[in-house]
Amino acid sequence: MAESTTGPAATGTAPPATNPAVFVTGACGRLGTAVVAELVKHGNRVVATDRVARGTGLSVGVTFVELDLGGLDLGGLDLGGLDLGRMARIQTAMAGCNALIHLAAIPRPYRHPDEVVFGNNTGATFAILQAAAAQGVTRAVIASSGSAYGTAWSPEPTQARYVPVDEEHPMLTADPYGLSKEVDERTAEMFCRRTGMSIAALRFHWVATVSEQQERIIAQRGARDFAEELRELWGYVDIRDAARACRLALEAAAVEPYGFLPMNIVAADALTEEPIIDLLREHAPDIDIRQPLHERQGAFAIERARQRIGWVPTYSWRD
């Protein structure tokens, strides 16, 4: 796929072109769009990349580069990955960037063959970190997922072993998407050892807009399937908080490099009207409750993100 570069269309004052830019993959996706807006709002120049431009709403300070990171033939059996020419194009697009936010991925299993989901996601992550290392990038964020814990997409309903679910919870994946995120994290950890790069692996839970959060609450007032709800433990994160976490992770690494750093990025409360402790006691008595949960507290530990990058969720479905 040929790259096409388009300049910003909005009016205003752009950050100086000599300032290093943040390279954002998956920039036209829902979270990518929010991340680009968050970066620009805080004075960053951005090189935004995606397979196609889809309503990017590009503003001053943003350059769009059409770039396909997947490298897989979806119609055949060619799983050979990215060719050297495409790697060169990625490095060319990344020239002048000193930070990376990698969001591009197939976002869930089962809509593509398993080997495509796994191969696309892991291949793209390796390729983009390889290109970043070659360009001397020292700070990166990759979109990991709470799906890496293994409960969200398992063939049969699966529960966490304990709450609050912290970053040390075992990864018990039984699906290609969750496995791809687990492997992405191992890939990032390797690049940290190899290059000294700081890479935050942000384990996003369900990234949701305000309307989506309210729709979920309304749906819960009808018939309930608690076995399915327990897969996610009523976790979510507001899209604005998710975007801010990406920016803060880059800024924190500029102040104090941290190597490989996985972090839960989840709202502080649970996406349910009932106290989560009551739901757990009634519907999941086998889950080990390792510390008391107050009435509105969620089931995921998020203290590491506060301590290491200064991220605290500011939005709730209750707002």
N, C-alpha and C positions, 0 to 999 in steps of 0.2 A: 504494500500500500504506500503510495507516495505521500510525503508530508506536505501539508500546506500551512503556511504561517499567516495568520491574520492579526492585524494590530488592533488595539482597543478602539472602541467606537464612542465611548462616553466622553463627556467633557470634564475638565478638572485639571488638577496638577498631578502629574505622574511622579513617582519616586525617580530619582536620577537613574539614568540607564546604566551608569557605571556601578551602581549598587549591586552586589550579588543577589541573585534571585533564588526563590524556592521553587524546586521542580515538583509538580504535583501530577501524579498519574491517576487515571480514573476521574479526571477533573469535571467531567460533564455528568457524572452520576449524582444522585441526590446528596450524599454526604460530600462528595468532591466539590459540588457547587457551593455548599455551605462553608467548606474549608477555604476555598479560594476567596470568598467574600470576607471571611474572618481575617485572612492574611492581609488582604488589601486594606481593610479597615484599620489595621495596625501598622500600616506603612511599608509593607513588604512588596517587592516586585515579584511577580509570579510568572513562571512558564507552565502553562496548563496543557496537559496532554490527555488525549483519549483517542479511541478508534475513529470516532466521528464527532463533529461538533453538534451537540444537541441542546439548543437553547441555553448556551452558556451564560448569556447576559454579561459578556466580557466588559470590564470597566478599565479605566486608566490604570496602568501598572500591570496589565495582564497581556501576555502573548500566548496565543493558542497554537499548538503544534499537533497536527494529526499524526498519530503514532499507534501502531498495533503491537502490543507487547506479547501477545499470546503465542504466536509462532506455530500454531497447530492447524493442521488441515482437518476441519470439522467434518468433511465429507468423506474422508478416507482413513487410512491407517498410518499416515505419516506422523509419528510422534517424535520426530527428530529434534524439535525445539527450534530456537532462534538461529537463523543463519548469520554468518559473519557480516554480511551487508546490513542486516537489520541492527546488529549490535553497533556497527559504526554509526548508523543513523541515530540511535539512541544517544550515543556519546556526543554526537554533534549537537543534538537538541539540548543536551544538558550543559553544554559549554556556557560558562558564566554563572552557573548555579553553585551555591555552597551548602545547600541543604535539600533534603528530599522528603516528600510525603508520598508514600506508595499506597494507593487505595484501589488500584485496578485489580479486578478479580471477577470470576463467576461467583455470584453472591450466595449460592445455595446449591445443594445437591439435587439430583433427580430430574432436572430439566435438560441436562446433557448427559451423555454416557459417563459413567464413573471415571474412566481413564482420561476423558477430556477435562472434567472438573479438576481432577488432581494434577494432571500434567500442565494444564494452562496456568493454574494458580501458582504452583511451585516453580515452574519454568520462568514465569514472568518475574517472580520475586528474586530468583537467583540472578536473572539477567539485569534487572534494574540495579541491584546492589553491586553487581560486577561493574556495571557502567559507572555507578557513583564512585566506587573505589578508584577506578581508572582516572576519573576527573578530579580526584582529591577531595571529594565531599567528606566531611567529618561528622555530620549530624543527619540522622534519618529517623523517620517514623514509618512503621509498617502497620497496616490494619490487620491485626489478629482478630480473634473472635472468642466470645464465650462458648461458641460451638466446639472449641478445642477441648473442653472438659468432657465432651462426649454424650451429653444428655439430649441435646436439641434435636438431632436428626437420626438417632439410633433406630434400627428397624423395629424394636419393641420399646415401649415407654421405659425410660431409665431415669433414675434419681441420682442426685448428688450424694456423696457419702456423708458430708457434714456441712453445717452452716455455722457462721458465715463462710461462704466459699471464697477462699483466698487464693493467691497466685501459686501456692504450693499444692493445691488440690490435684490429684492425679488426672492425667488426660486419658480418658477411656473411650476413645473414638471408635465408632463402628460404621462410619460413613466417609465418603471421599472428601467432602468439603471440610469437615472437622479435622481430618487427617492432614489435608493440605495446609491448614493453619498451624497445626503442630509442627509440620516440616518447615513451614515458613519461619517459624521461630528458631528452629535449630539452624536454619540457613543464616538468619540474622546473627545468631550467636557466633557462628563460624567466622563471619565477616568482621565481627568485633574483635575476635582473637587475632585474625589475620592482619587487620589494618589499623586497629585502634579506634575505629569509628564508634560513635555512640548511636545506638539504635534502640528506640522505644517500640516495643510490641504492645500496641494498645488493644486489649481484649474487650472490644465493644460488645455490649449486649444489644438487644433489639434497638436500633436507632430509629426513633419515631418522632413524627411531628406532633404538634398539639392535638390536631384533629384525630390522628391515629390513636393517640393515647385515650382520648375520650370515647372513641368508637369501641376500643377494647373494654373499657369499663362498662359501657352500656351492654355490650354482648354478654358480659359476665352476669348480668341481672336476669338472664334467661337460663337455659339449660347449661349445666357445667360438666366438663370432662376433666376431673381433677388429675387423672393420670397424665393427661396431656399438659395441663397447666404446670404440673410439678416438673416437667422437663425444663422449663425456663425459670421456675421459682419466682414467677411474677416480676422478673427483672426487665429493665428497659433503660434507655438513656435518651434524653431530649437531644434532638439533632444539633441544637445550638451549643449544648455542653460538649457534645462529641467533637464538634469543630474546634472549640476552644482548647480541648485537650491536645489536639494535634499541634496547635501553635505553641502552647505552653511547654510541650515536650521538647520542641526545637529550641526554645528560648532557654530552658533550664540546662540543656546540654552545652550551650554557648558559654554559660556561666561556670558550670562544673561538669566536665565530661563524666558520663556514668556507664559507659560500656553497654552491655546488653541489659535491658530493663523491661520485663513484662509487667503490665499493670492492668487491673480491672478498671474499665471505664463504664460505670453503671450508676444510675440514679441512687440517691441515698434512701429513697423509700421504695415500697413495693407497689406494683401496678394492680392493686386490688383494694376494695373497700374494707375488707375484713382484716383484723390484725394477723400478720403472717404467722405469728407464733401459734395462734389458734388453728390455722389451716394446717400447719405442719403436724401438730399434735393429733389432729383428727384424721388427716389423710396420708401422713407419711411418718408414722411413729418410728420407723427404722432409721431415719436420718438423725445423725448425732448432732444435737444442739450444743455447740461448744461454748457458747456464751449467751447470756440473756439478750433477747431481741425486744426492744421497746415497741410500742403499739404500731408505729408507722415505719419502723426500720426495715430496710430491704435485707435480702439474704446473701448479699455479696459484700466482701470486705473491700473497701476502697481507700483505706488509710495510706497505702503505699503511694498512690498518686498524689495525695495531699502532701505527704512528706517530701517526695522526690521532685515533683514538678509544680507544686502549688495549685493543683487542680482540686476544686470542690464543686460538685454539681450545684447549680443555682436554680434549676427549673424542676418543677414537679407537676404531675398531672392534676394535683390538687389546686394549683394556682388559679 
